[in-house]
Amino acid sequence: MEKFYHKKLIRDKIPEIIKANNGKYELRVMEKDEFRKELKKKLVEESKELIEAEKSELGKELADVLEIIKSIAESENISFELIEEKQEQRRQERGGFKKRLFLIWSDKPAGK
């Protein structure tokens, strides 16, 4: 039997899907600290997939990123409502991205 080593955080129903396809697997349940770290790694992975996605796949990839963001918030006991409040606060203080501005240079470091 050939084995494919993934060594990454997976969605909850993946074992059921593997089993339904007559597959075998090995998994373990992570401790909270490792889980939080793996969620952040998964956010990077899903963000890279979003960058590479065709237009027809953008909705799915955005949904994956949002799922990870909500999971990170939940694991850190941060309500999604608080995140939305912070988002609006940041938008009021620094603006959004509607103008499509691309900064080429300034005489101040980033964020100043």
Biopython code that builds the backbone (N, CA, C, O; Angstrom):
import numpy as np
from Bio.PDB.StructureBuilder import StructureBuilder

atoms = [
    (1, "MET", "N", (0.849, -1.187, 0.000)),
    (1, "MET", "CA", (0.000, 0.000, 0.000)),
    (1, "MET", "C", (0.892, 1.247, 0.000)),
    (1, "MET", "O", (1.750, 1.412, 0.867)),
    (2, "GLU", "N", (0.674, 2.110, -0.979)),
    (2, "GLU", "CA", (1.405, 3.366, -1.053)),
    (2, "GLU", "C", (0.794, 4.359, -0.064)),
    (2, "GLU", "O", (-0.426, 4.425, 0.086)),
    (3, "LYS", "N", (1.648, 5.129, 0.608)),
    (3, "LYS", "CA", (1.191, 6.146, 1.553)),
    (3, "LYS", "C", (1.619, 7.522, 1.072)),
    (3, "LYS", "O", (2.747, 7.709, 0.616)),
    (4, "PHE", "N", (0.712, 8.480, 1.178)),
    (4, "PHE", "CA", (0.993, 9.872, 0.854)),
    (4, "PHE", "C", (0.988, 10.645, 2.172)),
    (4, "PHE", "O", (-0.034, 10.708, 2.855)),
    (5, "TYR", "N", (2.117, 11.224, 2.521)),
    (5, "TYR", "CA", (2.232, 11.940, 3.789)),
    (5, "TYR", "C", (1.850, 13.403, 3.590)),
    (5, "TYR", "O", (2.475, 14.119, 2.809)),
    (6, "HIS", "N", (0.822, 13.832, 4.303)),
    (6, "HIS", "CA", (0.309, 15.198, 4.177)),
    (6, "HIS", "C", (0.788, 16.079, 5.326)),
    (6, "HIS", "O", (1.214, 17.211, 5.100)),
    (7, "LYS", "N", (0.725, 15.579, 6.532)),
    (7, "LYS", "CA", (1.193, 16.279, 7.732)),
    (7, "LYS", "C", (0.700, 17.721, 7.793)),
    (7, "LYS", "O", (1.494, 18.660, 7.851)),
    (8, "LYS", "N", (-0.621, 17.881, 7.780)),
    (8, "LYS", "CA", (-1.211, 19.210, 7.824)),
    (8, "LYS", "C", (-2.616, 19.142, 8.420)),
    (8, "LYS", "O", (-3.231, 18.078, 8.494)),
    (9, "LEU", "N", (-3.091, 20.282, 8.832)),
    (9, "LEU", "CA", (-4.453, 20.439, 9.329)),
    (9, "LEU", "C", (-5.436, 20.144, 8.203)),
    (9, "LEU", "O", (-5.254, 20.597, 7.072)),
    (10, "ILE", "N", (-6.479, 19.380, 8.523)),
    (10, "ILE", "CA", (-7.498, 19.056, 7.527)),
    (10, "ILE", "C", (-8.879, 19.422, 8.059)),
    (10, "ILE", "O", (-9.070, 19.607, 9.261)),
    (11, "ARG", "N", (-9.824, 19.520, 7.151)),
    (11, "ARG", "CA", (-11.217, 19.764, 7.541)),
    (11, "ARG", "C", (-11.787, 18.522, 8.223)),
    (11, "ARG", "O", (-11.318, 17.407, 7.997)),
    (12, "ASP", "N", (-12.792, 18.729, 9.050)),
    (12, "ASP", "CA", (-13.339, 17.681, 9.906)),
    (12, "ASP", "C", (-13.892, 16.465, 9.160)),
    (12, "ASP", "O", (-13.846, 15.350, 9.679)),
    (13, "LYS", "N", (-14.404, 16.666, 7.973)),
    (13, "LYS", "CA", (-15.042, 15.550, 7.261)),
    (13, "LYS", "C", (-14.100, 14.800, 6.318)),
    (13, "LYS", "O", (-14.519, 13.844, 5.665)),
    (14, "ILE", "N", (-12.851, 15.215, 6.239)),
    (14, "ILE", "CA", (-11.910, 14.554, 5.330)),
    (14, "ILE", "C", (-11.754, 13.060, 5.656)),
    (14, "ILE", "O", (-11.734, 12.250, 4.729)),
    (15, "PRO", "N", (-11.645, 12.663, 6.930)),
    (15, "PRO", "CA", (-11.551, 11.220, 7.202)),
    (15, "PRO", "C", (-12.756, 10.431, 6.677)),
    (15, "PRO", "O", (-12.593, 9.326, 6.159)),
    (16, "GLU", "N", (-13.954, 10.988, 6.807)),
    (16, "GLU", "CA", (-15.155, 10.321, 6.283)),
    (16, "GLU", "C", (-15.082, 10.182, 4.765)),
    (16, "GLU", "O", (-15.482, 9.159, 4.210)),
    (17, "ILE", "N", (-14.570, 11.212, 4.101)),
    (17, "ILE", "CA", (-14.462, 11.190, 2.647)),
    (17, "ILE", "C", (-13.453, 10.125, 2.208)),
    (17, "ILE", "O", (-13.699, 9.380, 1.259)),
    (18, "ILE", "N", (-12.320, 10.062, 2.907)),
    (18, "ILE", "CA", (-11.311, 9.044, 2.590)),
    (18, "ILE", "C", (-11.900, 7.648, 2.772)),
    (18, "ILE", "O", (-11.745, 6.779, 1.914)),
    (19, "LYS", "N", (-12.581, 7.446, 3.906)),
    (19, "LYS", "CA", (-13.181, 6.141, 4.215)),
    (19, "LYS", "C", (-14.245, 5.757, 3.179)),
    (19, "LYS", "O", (-14.326, 4.597, 2.773)),
    (20, "ALA", "N", (-15.060, 6.728, 2.753)),
    (20, "ALA", "CA", (-16.108, 6.467, 1.770)),
    (20, "ALA", "C", (-15.524, 6.041, 0.425)),
    (20, "ALA", "O", (-16.196, 5.389, -0.374)),
    (21, "ASN", "N", (-14.270, 6.414, 0.183)),
    (21, "ASN", "CA", (-13.571, 6.031, -1.045)),
    (21, "ASN", "C", (-12.665, 4.829, -0.815)),
    (21, "ASN", "O", (-11.697, 4.614, -1.545)),
    (22, "ASN", "N", (-13.000, 4.031, 0.233)),
    (22, "ASN", "CA", (-12.251, 2.820, 0.580)),
    (22, "ASN", "C", (-10.776, 3.091, 0.879)),
    (22, "ASN", "O", (-9.918, 2.237, 0.656)),
    (23, "GLY", "N", (-10.498, 4.281, 1.382)),
    (23, "GLY", "CA", (-9.128, 4.631, 1.722)),
    (23, "GLY", "C", (-8.823, 4.389, 3.188)),
    (23, "GLY", "O", (-9.722, 4.213, 4.010)),
    (24, "LYS", "N", (-7.565, 4.383, 3.489)),
    (24, "LYS", "CA", (-7.093, 4.255, 4.869)),
    (24, "LYS", "C", (-6.330, 5.522, 5.219)),
    (24, "LYS", "O", (-5.854, 6.235, 4.335)),
    (25, "TYR", "N", (-6.219, 5.795, 6.496)),
    (25, "TYR", "CA", (-5.532, 7.006, 6.936)),
    (25, "TYR", "C", (-5.085, 6.847, 8.376)),
    (25, "TYR", "O", (-5.515, 5.938, 9.086)),
    (26, "GLU", "N", (-4.227, 7.737, 8.783)),
    (26, "GLU", "CA", (-3.826, 7.857, 10.179)),
    (26, "GLU", "C", (-3.904, 9.336, 10.512)),
    (26, "GLU", "O", (-3.464, 10.177, 9.728)),
    (27, "LEU", "N", (-4.462, 9.656, 11.673)),
    (27, "LEU", "CA", (-4.530, 11.040, 12.113)),
    (27, "LEU", "C", (-4.379, 11.113, 13.615)),
    (27, "LEU", "O", (-4.371, 10.093, 14.303)),
    (28, "ARG", "N", (-4.261, 12.312, 14.108)),
    (28, "ARG", "CA", (-4.222, 12.556, 15.543)),
    (28, "ARG", "C", (-4.907, 13.884, 15.820)),
    (28, "ARG", "O", (-5.031, 14.721, 14.927)),
    (29, "VAL", "N", (-5.344, 14.074, 17.034)),
    (29, "VAL", "CA", (-5.959, 15.328, 17.451)),
    (29, "VAL", "C", (-4.866, 16.201, 18.066)),
    (29, "VAL", "O", (-4.130, 15.766, 18.951)),
    (30, "MET", "N", (-4.778, 17.421, 17.587)),
    (30, "MET", "CA", (-3.735, 18.341, 18.053)),
    (30, "MET", "C", (-4.105, 18.986, 19.378)),
    (30, "MET", "O", (-5.281, 19.146, 19.706)),
    (31, "GLU", "N", (-3.090, 19.347, 20.122)),
    (31, "GLU", "CA", (-3.274, 20.182, 21.313)),
    (31, "GLU", "C", (-3.595, 21.607, 20.839)),
    (31, "GLU", "O", (-3.338, 21.959, 19.687)),
    (32, "LYS", "N", (-4.155, 22.415, 21.736)),
    (32, "LYS", "CA", (-4.616, 23.754, 21.350)),
    (32, "LYS", "C", (-3.526, 24.633, 20.752)),
    (32, "LYS", "O", (-3.762, 25.295, 19.740)),
    (33, "ASP", "N", (-2.342, 24.657, 21.349)),
    (33, "ASP", "CA", (-1.270, 25.524, 20.846)),
    (33, "ASP", "C", (-0.829, 25.116, 19.441)),
    (33, "ASP", "O", (-0.621, 25.968, 18.578)),
    (34, "GLU", "N", (-0.687, 23.813, 19.219)),
    (34, "GLU", "CA", (-0.312, 23.334, 17.895)),
    (34, "GLU", "C", (-1.413, 23.648, 16.892)),
    (34, "GLU", "O", (-1.129, 24.036, 15.759)),
    (35, "PHE", "N", (-2.670, 23.484, 17.301)),
    (35, "PHE", "CA", (-3.807, 23.768, 16.437)),
    (35, "PHE", "C", (-3.799, 25.223, 15.997)),
    (35, "PHE", "O", (-4.005, 25.517, 14.819)),
    (36, "ARG", "N", (-3.562, 26.141, 16.941)),
    (36, "ARG", "CA", (-3.516, 27.566, 16.603)),
    (36, "ARG", "C", (-2.410, 27.850, 15.586)),
    (36, "ARG", "O", (-2.610, 28.617, 14.644)),
    (37, "LYS", "N", (-1.264, 27.242, 15.775)),
    (37, "LYS", "CA", (-0.145, 27.416, 14.843)),
    (37, "LYS", "C", (-0.498, 26.868, 13.464)),
    (37, "LYS", "O", (-0.222, 27.508, 12.449)),
    (38, "GLU", "N", (-1.106, 25.690, 13.428)),
    (38, "GLU", "CA", (-1.469, 25.063, 12.157)),
    (38, "GLU", "C", (-2.569, 25.841, 11.435)),
    (38, "GLU", "O", (-2.591, 25.876, 10.204)),
    (39, "LEU", "N", (-3.475, 26.462, 12.178)),
    (39, "LEU", "CA", (-4.499, 27.301, 11.545)),
    (39, "LEU", "C", (-3.849, 28.455, 10.791)),
    (39, "LEU", "O", (-4.256, 28.779, 9.676)),
    (40, "LYS", "N", (-2.852, 29.067, 11.391)),
    (40, "LYS", "CA", (-2.166, 30.190, 10.736)),
    (40, "LYS", "C", (-1.415, 29.721, 9.499)),
    (40, "LYS", "O", (-1.393, 30.419, 8.486)),
    (41, "LYS", "N", (-0.803, 28.551, 9.574)),
    (41, "LYS", "CA", (-0.137, 27.981, 8.399)),
    (41, "LYS", "C", (-1.170, 27.691, 7.302)),
    (41, "LYS", "O", (-0.916, 27.913, 6.118)),
    (42, "LYS", "N", (-2.333, 27.193, 7.721)),
    (42, "LYS", "CA", (-3.399, 26.886, 6.759)),
    (42, "LYS", "C", (-3.912, 28.160, 6.091)),
    (42, "LYS", "O", (-4.275, 28.140, 4.915)),
    (43, "LEU", "N", (-3.942, 29.264, 6.830)),
    (43, "LEU", "CA", (-4.356, 30.541, 6.250)),
    (43, "LEU", "C", (-3.404, 30.946, 5.123)),
    (43, "LEU", "O", (-3.847, 31.428, 4.080)),
    (44, "VAL", "N", (-2.115, 30.754, 5.327)),
    (44, "VAL", "CA", (-1.136, 31.057, 4.278)),
    (44, "VAL", "C", (-1.363, 30.140, 3.077)),
    (44, "VAL", "O", (-1.365, 30.597, 1.933)),
    (45, "GLU", "N", (-1.554, 28.844, 3.341)),
    (45, "GLU", "CA", (-1.800, 27.878, 2.258)),
    (45, "GLU", "C", (-3.034, 28.258, 1.439)),
    (45, "GLU", "O", (-2.993, 28.286, 0.209)),
    (46, "GLU", "N", (-4.130, 28.550, 2.141)),
    (46, "GLU", "CA", (-5.373, 28.897, 1.445)),
    (46, "GLU", "C", (-5.245, 30.237, 0.721)),
    (46, "GLU", "O", (-5.834, 30.420, -0.345)),
    (47, "SER", "N", (-4.488, 31.167, 1.284)),
    (47, "SER", "CA", (-4.275, 32.464, 0.633)),
    (47, "SER", "C", (-3.492, 32.294, -0.660)),
    (47, "SER", "O", (-3.770, 32.969, -1.651)),
    (48, "LYS", "N", (-2.520, 31.397, -0.653)),
    (48, "LYS", "CA", (-1.766, 31.116, -1.882)),
    (48, "LYS", "C", (-2.686, 30.516, -2.938)),
    (48, "LYS", "O", (-2.579, 30.850, -4.118)),
    (49, "GLU", "N", (-3.582, 29.639, -2.524)),
    (49, "GLU", "CA", (-4.539, 29.060, -3.472)),
    (49, "GLU", "C", (-5.453, 30.146, -4.035)),
    (49, "GLU", "O", (-5.812, 30.104, -5.211)),
    (50, "LEU", "N", (-5.828, 31.107, -3.212)),
    (50, "LEU", "CA", (-6.658, 32.223, -3.660)),
    (50, "LEU", "C", (-5.922, 33.038, -4.726)),
    (50, "LEU", "O", (-6.519, 33.430, -5.729)),
    (51, "ILE", "N", (-4.641, 33.291, -4.513)),
    (51, "ILE", "CA", (-3.840, 34.053, -5.473)),
    (51, "ILE", "C", (-3.812, 33.358, -6.829)),
    (51, "ILE", "O", (-3.881, 34.014, -7.868)),
    (52, "GLU", "N", (-3.711, 32.044, -6.818)),
    (52, "GLU", "CA", (-3.586, 31.266, -8.057)),
    (52, "GLU", "C", (-4.933, 30.932, -8.707)),
    (52, "GLU", "O", (-4.963, 30.430, -9.831)),
    (53, "ALA", "N", (-6.031, 31.200, -8.024)),
    (53, "ALA", "CA", (-7.353, 30.754, -8.480)),
    (53, "ALA", "C", (-7.819, 31.481, -9.733)),
    (53, "ALA", "O", (-7.580, 32.674, -9.917)),
    (54, "GLU", "N", (-8.492, 30.717, -10.586)),
    (54, "GLU", "CA", (-9.195, 31.306, -11.725)),
    (54, "GLU", "C", (-10.436, 32.027, -11.193)),
    (54, "GLU", "O", (-10.895, 31.749, -10.086)),
    (55, "LYS", "N", (-10.963, 32.936, -11.973)),
    (55, "LYS", "CA", (-12.130, 33.713, -11.542)),
    (55, "LYS", "C", (-13.287, 32.816, -11.102)),
    (55, "LYS", "O", (-13.985, 33.122, -10.135)),
    (56, "SER", "N", (-13.483, 31.714, -11.813)),
    (56, "SER", "CA", (-14.594, 30.813, -11.493)),
    (56, "SER", "C", (-14.414, 30.123, -10.137)),
    (56, "SER", "O", (-15.383, 29.619, -9.570)),
    (57, "GLU", "N", (-13.197, 30.096, -9.617)),
    (57, "GLU", "CA", (-12.904, 29.443, -8.341)),
    (57, "GLU", "C", (-12.765, 30.429, -7.180)),
    (57, "GLU", "O", (-12.581, 30.007, -6.038)),
    (58, "LEU", "N", (-12.851, 31.723, -7.449)),
    (58, "LEU", "CA", (-12.616, 32.727, -6.407)),
    (58, "LEU", "C", (-13.577, 32.595, -5.229)),
    (58, "LEU", "O", (-13.160, 32.711, -4.077)),
    (59, "GLY", "N", (-14.849, 32.356, -5.504)),
    (59, "GLY", "CA", (-15.825, 32.220, -4.410)),
    (59, "GLY", "C", (-15.451, 31.106, -3.463)),
    (59, "GLY", "O", (-15.505, 31.279, -2.245)),
    (60, "LYS", "N", (-15.069, 29.958, -4.009)),
    (60, "LYS", "CA", (-14.681, 28.807, -3.198)),
    (60, "LYS", "C", (-13.426, 29.118, -2.383)),
    (60, "LYS", "O", (-13.359, 28.799, -1.196)),
    (61, "GLU", "N", (-12.454, 29.727, -3.008)),
    (61, "GLU", "CA", (-11.204, 30.025, -2.309)),
    (61, "GLU", "C", (-11.404, 31.096, -1.236)),
    (61, "GLU", "O", (-10.817, 31.011, -0.157)),
    (62, "LEU", "N", (-12.224, 32.096, -1.527)),
    (62, "LEU", "CA", (-12.548, 33.101, -0.507)),
    (62, "LEU", "C", (-13.275, 32.461, 0.675)),
    (62, "LEU", "O", (-13.028, 32.818, 1.827)),
    (63, "ALA", "N", (-14.169, 31.517, 0.388)),
    (63, "ALA", "CA", (-14.883, 30.807, 1.454)),
    (63, "ALA", "C", (-13.902, 30.022, 2.326)),
    (63, "ALA", "O", (-14.054, 29.978, 3.547)),
    (64, "ASP", "N", (-12.892, 29.400, 1.700)),
    (64, "ASP", "CA", (-11.881, 28.664, 2.466)),
    (64, "ASP", "C", (-11.089, 29.598, 3.378)),
    (64, "ASP", "O", (-10.839, 29.275, 4.539)),
    (65, "VAL", "N", (-10.698, 30.754, 2.851)),
    (65, "VAL", "CA", (-9.959, 31.730, 3.659)),
    (65, "VAL", "C", (-10.827, 32.214, 4.820)),
    (65, "VAL", "O", (-10.354, 32.318, 5.952)),
    (66, "LEU", "N", (-12.087, 32.508, 4.539)),
    (66, "LEU", "CA", (-12.994, 32.969, 5.594)),
    (66, "LEU", "C", (-13.194, 31.895, 6.660)),
    (66, "LEU", "O", (-13.255, 32.210, 7.849)),
    (67, "GLU", "N", (-13.295, 30.641, 6.254)),
    (67, "GLU", "CA", (-13.440, 29.538, 7.218)),
    (67, "GLU", "C", (-12.238, 29.489, 8.161)),
    (67, "GLU", "O", (-12.396, 29.300, 9.367)),
    (68, "ILE", "N", (-11.049, 29.657, 7.613)),
    (68, "ILE", "CA", (-9.846, 29.652, 8.440)),
    (68, "ILE", "C", (-9.833, 30.858, 9.372)),
    (68, "ILE", "O", (-9.509, 30.724, 10.552)),
    (69, "ILE", "N", (-10.180, 32.026, 8.859)),
    (69, "ILE", "CA", (-10.208, 33.230, 9.696)),
    (69, "ILE", "C", (-11.183, 33.045, 10.857)),
    (69, "ILE", "O", (-10.863, 33.370, 12.000)),
    (70, "LYS", "N", (-12.357, 32.527, 10.564)),
    (70, "LYS", "CA", (-13.338, 32.302, 11.632)),
    (70, "LYS", "C", (-12.841, 31.250, 12.630)),
    (70, "LYS", "O", (-13.099, 31.365, 13.828)),
    (71, "SER", "N", (-12.136, 30.234, 12.145)),
    (71, "SER", "CA", (-11.599, 29.203, 13.035)),
    (71, "SER", "C", (-10.499, 29.761, 13.929)),
    (71, "SER", "O", (-10.417, 29.415, 15.108)),
    (72, "ILE", "N", (-9.650, 30.627, 13.369)),
    (72, "ILE", "CA", (-8.614, 31.278, 14.183)),
    (72, "ILE", "C", (-9.272, 32.128, 15.257)),
    (72, "ILE", "O", (-8.887, 32.067, 16.424)),
    (73, "ALA", "N", (-10.258, 32.918, 14.869)),
    (73, "ALA", "CA", (-10.957, 33.771, 15.838)),
    (73, "ALA", "C", (-11.575, 32.934, 16.955)),
    (73, "ALA", "O", (-11.443, 33.266, 18.133)),
    (74, "GLU", "N", (-12.241, 31.862, 16.586)),
    (74, "GLU", "CA", (-12.873, 30.998, 17.582)),
    (74, "GLU", "C", (-11.830, 30.381, 18.512)),
    (74, "GLU", "O", (-12.048, 30.302, 19.721)),
    (75, "SER", "N", (-10.703, 29.945, 17.958)),
    (75, "SER", "CA", (-9.672, 29.311, 18.790)),
    (75, "SER", "C", (-9.032, 30.305, 19.748)),
    (75, "SER", "O", (-8.478, 29.914, 20.776)),
    (76, "GLU", "N", (-9.106, 31.590, 19.413)),
    (76, "GLU", "CA", (-8.538, 32.636, 20.259)),
    (76, "GLU", "C", (-9.617, 33.367, 21.072)),
    (76, "GLU", "O", (-9.343, 34.372, 21.727)),
    (77, "ASN", "N", (-10.834, 32.847, 21.016)),
    (77, "ASN", "CA", (-11.971, 33.454, 21.731)),
    (77, "ASN", "C", (-12.203, 34.909, 21.325)),
    (77, "ASN", "O", (-12.451, 35.771, 22.168)),
    (78, "ILE", "N", (-12.119, 35.160, 20.031)),
    (78, "ILE", "CA", (-12.391, 36.491, 19.483)),
    (78, "ILE", "C", (-13.664, 36.369, 18.650)),
    (78, "ILE", "O", (-13.730, 35.563, 17.722)),
    (79, "SER", "N", (-14.667, 37.167, 18.983)),
    (79, "SER", "CA", (-15.927, 37.069, 18.250)),
    (79, "SER", "C", (-15.766, 37.642, 16.844)),
    (79, "SER", "O", (-14.993, 38.575, 16.626)),
    (80, "PHE", "N", (-16.506, 37.070, 15.897)),
    (80, "PHE", "CA", (-16.453, 37.575, 14.537)),
    (80, "PHE", "C", (-17.013, 38.992, 14.484)),
    (80, "PHE", "O", (-16.618, 39.787, 13.632)),
    (81, "GLU", "N", (-17.931, 39.307, 15.389)),
    (81, "GLU", "CA", (-18.474, 40.666, 15.467)),
    (81, "GLU", "C", (-17.362, 41.653, 15.816)),
    (81, "GLU", "O", (-17.315, 42.753, 15.265)),
    (82, "LEU", "N", (-16.469, 41.267, 16.724)),
    (82, "LEU", "CA", (-15.347, 42.137, 17.086)),
    (82, "LEU", "C", (-14.426, 42.339, 15.879)),
    (82, "LEU", "O", (-13.935, 43.443, 15.642)),
    (83, "ILE", "N", (-14.199, 41.275, 15.127)),
    (83, "ILE", "CA", (-13.367, 41.384, 13.926)),
    (83, "ILE", "C", (-14.000, 42.368, 12.943)),
    (83, "ILE", "O", (-13.307, 43.205, 12.364)),
    (84, "GLU", "N", (-15.305, 42.269, 12.758)),
    (84, "GLU", "CA", (-15.987, 43.194, 11.849)),
    (84, "GLU", "C", (-15.915, 44.625, 12.356)),
    (84, "GLU", "O", (-15.773, 45.557, 11.564)),
    (85, "GLU", "N", (-16.013, 44.809, 13.682)),
    (85, "GLU", "CA", (-15.867, 46.149, 14.262)),
    (85, "GLU", "C", (-14.467, 46.700, 14.003)),
    (85, "GLU", "O", (-14.315, 47.864, 13.633)),
    (86, "LYS", "N", (-13.447, 45.866, 14.198)),
    (86, "LYS", "CA", (-12.056, 46.275, 13.951)),
    (86, "LYS", "C", (-11.852, 46.583, 12.474)),
    (86, "LYS", "O", (-11.144, 47.527, 12.123)),
    (87, "GLN", "N", (-12.473, 45.785, 11.611)),
    (87, "GLN", "CA", (-12.384, 46.022, 10.170)),
    (87, "GLN", "C", (-12.934, 47.401, 9.835)),
    (87, "GLN", "O", (-12.305, 48.156, 9.094)),
    (88, "GLU", "N", (-14.091, 47.732, 10.368)),
    (88, "GLU", "CA", (-14.707, 49.033, 10.105)),
    (88, "GLU", "C", (-13.857, 50.159, 10.687)),
    (88, "GLU", "O", (-13.698, 51.208, 10.062)),
    (89, "GLN", "N", (-13.315, 49.943, 11.878)),
    (89, "GLN", "CA", (-12.448, 50.940, 12.504)),
    (89, "GLN", "C", (-11.219, 51.204, 11.624)),
    (89, "GLN", "O", (-10.848, 52.357, 11.403)),
    (90, "ARG", "N", (-10.595, 50.139, 11.128)),
    (90, "ARG", "CA", (-9.431, 50.275, 10.248)),
    (90, "ARG", "C", (-9.817, 51.005, 8.954)),
    (90, "ARG", "O", (-9.060, 51.835, 8.449)),
    (91, "ARG", "N", (-10.992, 50.686, 8.432)),
    (91, "ARG", "CA", (-11.460, 51.340, 7.216)),
    (91, "ARG", "C", (-11.642, 52.839, 7.453)),
    (91, "ARG", "O", (-11.281, 53.654, 6.604)),
    (92, "GLN", "N", (-12.209, 53.201, 8.617)),
    (92, "GLN", "CA", (-12.407, 54.610, 8.941)),
    (92, "GLN", "C", (-11.077, 55.335, 9.132)),
    (92, "GLN", "O", (-10.919, 56.475, 8.696)),
    (93, "GLU", "N", (-10.115, 54.668, 9.789)),
    (93, "GLU", "CA", (-8.824, 55.296, 10.081)),
    (93, "GLU", "C", (-7.915, 55.365, 8.863)),
    (93, "GLU", "O", (-7.260, 56.383, 8.637)),
    (94, "ARG", "N", (-7.866, 54.292, 8.074)),
    (94, "ARG", "CA", (-6.861, 54.169, 7.008)),
    (94, "ARG", "C", (-7.451, 53.970, 5.617)),
    (94, "ARG", "O", (-6.728, 53.953, 4.621)),
    (95, "GLY", "N", (-8.779, 53.818, 5.562)),
    (95, "GLY", "CA", (-9.435, 53.619, 4.281)),
    (95, "GLY", "C", (-9.551, 52.149, 3.917)),
    (95, "GLY", "O", (-9.035, 51.269, 4.605)),
    (96, "GLY", "N", (-10.240, 51.918, 2.823)),
    (96, "GLY", "CA", (-10.388, 50.560, 2.303)),
    (96, "GLY", "C", (-9.470, 50.372, 1.111)),
    (96, "GLY", "O", (-8.344, 50.872, 1.105)),
    (97, "PHE", "N", (-9.940, 49.659, 0.109)),
    (97, "PHE", "CA", (-9.127, 49.388, -1.074)),
    (97, "PHE", "C", (-9.880, 49.703, -2.361)),
    (97, "PHE", "O", (-9.485, 49.251, -3.435)),
    (98, "LYS", "N", (-10.949, 50.465, -2.264)),
    (98, "LYS", "CA", (-11.801, 50.732, -3.421)),
    (98, "LYS", "C", (-11.114, 51.569, -4.497)),
    (98, "LYS", "O", (-11.453, 51.453, -5.674)),
    (99, "LYS", "N", (-10.161, 52.404, -4.114)),
    (99, "LYS", "CA", (-9.502, 53.284, -5.089)),
    (99, "LYS", "C", (-8.403, 52.570, -5.882)),
    (99, "LYS", "O", (-7.869, 53.131, -6.839)),
    (100, "ARG", "N", (-8.065, 51.348, -5.494)),
    (100, "ARG", "CA", (-7.073, 50.530, -6.205)),
    (100, "ARG", "C", (-5.701, 51.193, -6.252)),
    (100, "ARG", "O", (-5.009, 51.109, -7.267)),
    (101, "LEU", "N", (-5.303, 51.850, -5.170)),
    (101, "LEU", "CA", (-4.038, 52.580, -5.125)),
    (101, "LEU", "C", (-2.859, 51.633, -4.942)),
    (101, "LEU", "O", (-2.940, 50.671, -4.178)),
    (102, "PHE", "N", (-1.758, 51.911, -5.652)),
    (102, "PHE", "CA", (-0.532, 51.117, -5.594)),
    (102, "PHE", "C", (0.609, 52.082, -5.310)),
    (102, "PHE", "O", (0.972, 52.878, -6.176)),
    (103, "LEU", "N", (1.181, 52.025, -4.110)),
    (103, "LEU", "CA", (2.235, 52.955, -3.694)),
    (103, "LEU", "C", (3.573, 52.513, -4.259)),
    (103, "LEU", "O", (4.024, 51.398, -3.998)),
    (104, "ILE", "N", (4.193, 53.362, -5.014)),
    (104, "ILE", "CA", (5.492, 53.051, -5.626)),
    (104, "ILE", "C", (6.621, 53.425, -4.673)),
    (104, "ILE", "O", (7.533, 52.624, -4.465)),
    (105, "TRP", "N", (6.587, 54.604, -4.096)),
    (105, "TRP", "CA", (7.591, 54.978, -3.106)),
    (105, "TRP", "C", (7.039, 56.112, -2.233)),
    (105, "TRP", "O", (6.070, 56.776, -2.602)),
    (106, "SER", "N", (7.666, 56.322, -1.083)),
    (106, "SER", "CA", (7.405, 57.472, -0.214)),
    (106, "SER", "C", (8.687, 57.754, 0.565)),
    (106, "SER", "O", (9.627, 56.959, 0.539)),
    (107, "ASP", "N", (8.715, 58.881, 1.252)),
    (107, "ASP", "CA", (9.891, 59.180, 2.063)),
    (107, "ASP", "C", (9.700, 58.776, 3.516)),
    (107, "ASP", "O", (10.437, 59.230, 4.391)),
    (108, "LYS", "N", (8.710, 57.921, 3.777)),
    (108, "LYS", "CA", (8.425, 57.384, 5.109)),
    (108, "LYS", "C", (8.383, 55.864, 5.034)),
    (108, "LYS", "O", (8.028, 55.304, 3.997)),
    (109, "PRO", "N", (8.743, 55.188, 6.129)),
    (109, "PRO", "CA", (8.637, 53.723, 6.125)),
    (109, "PRO", "C", (7.186, 53.273, 6.028)),
    (109, "PRO", "O", (6.268, 54.057, 6.266)),
    (110, "ALA", "N", (6.989, 52.023, 5.684)),
    (110, "ALA", "CA", (5.627, 51.477, 5.512)),
    (110, "ALA", "C", (4.793, 51.699, 6.765)),
    (110, "ALA", "O", (5.277, 51.539, 7.885)),
    (111, "GLY", "N", (3.542, 52.067, 6.561)),
    (111, "GLY", "CA", (2.599, 52.244, 7.656)),
    (111, "GLY", "C", (2.643, 53.600, 8.326)),
    (111, "GLY", "O", (1.894, 53.831, 9.275)),
    (112, "LYS", "N", (3.487, 54.502, 7.871)),
    (112, "LYS", "CA", (3.601, 55.845, 8.496)),
    (112, "LYS", "C", (3.007, 56.903, 7.604)),
    (112, "LYS", "O", (3.011, 58.082, 7.957)),
]
sb = StructureBuilder()
sb.init_structure("model")
sb.init_model(0)
sb.init_chain("A")
sb.init_seg("    ")
for serial, (resi, resn, name, xyz) in enumerate(atoms, 1):
    if name == "N":
        sb.init_residue(resn, " ", resi, " ")
    sb.init_atom(name, np.array(xyz, "f"), 0.0, 1.0, " ", f" {name:<3s}", serial, name[0])
structure = sb.get_structure()
